[in-house]
Amino acid sequence: MDIDSLRVGIADLTPSPTKASKRQLVALMIAEIDAALARGVSLEQLKTYLDGQGFDLGLSTLRQYVAEARKAGGKRRKARRAAGKPPAAPSSQPAPRASPGTDARKFVTVKDEDL
């Protein structure tokens, strides 16, 4: 055994690609899945196609993964949108305060001169 050749061999190793979970794959394909659903393709048809490609996922599980991917996508879009907006300017007047159980919109400001 030659230690130098082992060292060179170890240094030349490349990491093998990690296998994505089915949940992650659905999240990566959510745009295409939503486009197919918008065209009128049913979720059952998508499941049948994916099963034929070796995906093998139950219909309820696919439905759950699609819902999760949409929810996660919405959070990312909201975060991106919020990051692009400037912060709201503070109001010159403080908001009226109301005691718990009351609606501040029902209060009317009365000036001394109005009395």
Backbone torsions as a table, in degrees:
resi	resn	phi	psi	omega
1	MET	NA	131.9	179.8
2	ASP	-106.8	113.9	-176.3
3	ILE	-62.6	-34.2	-179.6
4	ASP	-66.9	-40.5	179.4
5	SER	-69.0	-33.4	175.8
6	LEU	-65.2	-41.5	179.2
7	ARG	-63.2	-43.3	178.8
8	VAL	-65.3	-41.3	179.3
9	GLY	-62.9	-42.7	178.4
10	ILE	-66.1	-40.4	179.9
11	ALA	-65.2	-28.9	-178.6
12	ASP	-85.6	-7.4	-179.9
13	LEU	-65.6	141.1	175.0
14	THR	-115.2	145.3	-179.4
15	PRO	-66.7	141.1	177.4
16	SER	-78.0	146.4	-178.7
17	PRO	-63.6	141.8	179.2
18	THR	-78.6	145.6	-179.1
19	LYS	-86.2	125.1	179.8
20	ALA	-76.9	146.4	177.1
21	SER	-75.9	164.7	178.6
22	LYS	-63.1	-36.4	177.3
23	ARG	-61.4	-44.2	179.7
24	GLN	-66.2	-38.0	179.1
25	LEU	-65.0	-41.1	177.0
26	VAL	-62.5	-42.1	179.0
27	ALA	-62.2	-37.3	178.8
28	LEU	-71.0	-26.9	-177.9
29	MET	-102.1	10.6	-172.1
30	ILE	-61.3	-35.4	179.4
31	ALA	-63.5	-43.0	179.5
32	GLU	-69.5	-38.2	178.8
33	ILE	-64.5	-46.1	179.3
34	ASP	-63.8	-37.9	178.3
35	ALA	-64.7	-41.3	178.5
36	ALA	-64.8	-42.5	178.7
37	LEU	-64.2	-37.3	178.5
38	ALA	-66.6	-29.9	177.7
39	ARG	-77.1	-8.5	179.2
40	GLY	104.7	4.0	175.6
41	VAL	-72.2	133.4	-178.8
42	SER	-82.8	159.6	177.4
43	LEU	-63.8	-32.9	176.9
44	GLU	-63.7	-39.9	177.0
45	GLN	-64.6	-41.5	177.4
46	LEU	-62.0	-43.3	179.5
47	LYS	-60.9	-44.8	179.5
48	THR	-60.9	-43.2	178.3
49	TYR	-63.3	-47.5	-178.7
50	LEU	-63.5	-37.9	176.7
51	ASP	-60.8	-39.8	178.7
52	GLY	-65.6	-22.8	178.5
53	GLN	-92.9	6.7	178.6
54	GLY	89.0	11.7	-177.7
55	PHE	-75.2	-39.0	175.9
56	ASP	42.7	84.3	-178.6
57	LEU	-137.3	139.5	177.1
58	GLY	-68.5	152.7	-178.0
59	LEU	-61.3	-44.3	-179.7
60	SER	-66.6	-34.6	178.0
61	THR	-68.7	-42.2	176.9
62	LEU	-61.0	-43.7	178.4
63	ARG	-59.2	-43.0	179.6
64	GLN	-64.8	-45.7	-179.3
65	TYR	-63.4	-38.3	178.6
66	VAL	-64.9	-44.6	179.0
67	ALA	-61.8	-42.8	179.1
68	GLU	-64.2	-41.0	-179.3
69	ALA	-66.4	-39.1	177.3
70	ARG	-64.5	-43.8	-179.4
71	LYS	-62.4	-45.5	179.1
72	ALA	-65.1	-38.4	177.8
73	GLY	-64.6	-38.1	177.6
74	GLY	-64.7	-39.0	178.5
75	LYS	-64.9	-40.8	179.7
76	ARG	-65.9	-41.6	179.9
77	ARG	-64.9	-42.0	179.3
78	LYS	-63.8	-40.7	-180.0
79	ALA	-65.4	-40.6	178.6
80	ARG	-66.2	-42.3	179.5
81	ARG	-63.4	-44.6	-179.3
82	ALA	-65.5	-34.6	-179.7
83	ALA	-67.9	-28.5	-178.4
84	GLY	-84.5	-15.9	-178.3
85	LYS	-89.0	141.4	174.4
86	PRO	-73.8	154.8	179.8
87	PRO	-63.4	147.4	-179.8
88	ALA	-66.2	140.2	179.2
89	ALA	-72.9	137.5	179.6
90	PRO	-67.3	144.7	179.9
91	SER	-71.6	147.3	-179.9
92	SER	-72.9	-24.8	178.7
93	GLN	-113.5	137.6	178.1
94	PRO	-68.6	150.9	178.3
95	ALA	-68.1	142.6	178.9
96	PRO	-63.9	142.6	179.3
97	ARG	-101.4	141.3	178.8
98	ALA	-128.4	152.6	177.1
99	SER	-73.3	157.7	-179.1
100	PRO	-55.5	136.8	177.7
101	GLY	90.5	1.7	177.9
102	THR	-116.0	160.9	180.0
103	ASP	-105.7	116.2	-176.0
104	ALA	-63.1	-23.2	180.0
105	ARG	-69.1	-16.7	-178.3
106	LYS	-84.1	-13.2	-177.3
107	PHE	-80.1	143.9	178.8
108	VAL	-120.9	136.1	177.4
109	THR	-84.7	125.0	-179.9
110	VAL	-114.7	128.3	178.5
111	LYS	-93.8	155.1	179.8
112	ASP	-59.1	-36.3	-178.0
113	GLU	-70.1	-18.7	178.6
114	ASP	-79.1	-14.9	-176.8
115	LEU	-83.8	NA	NA
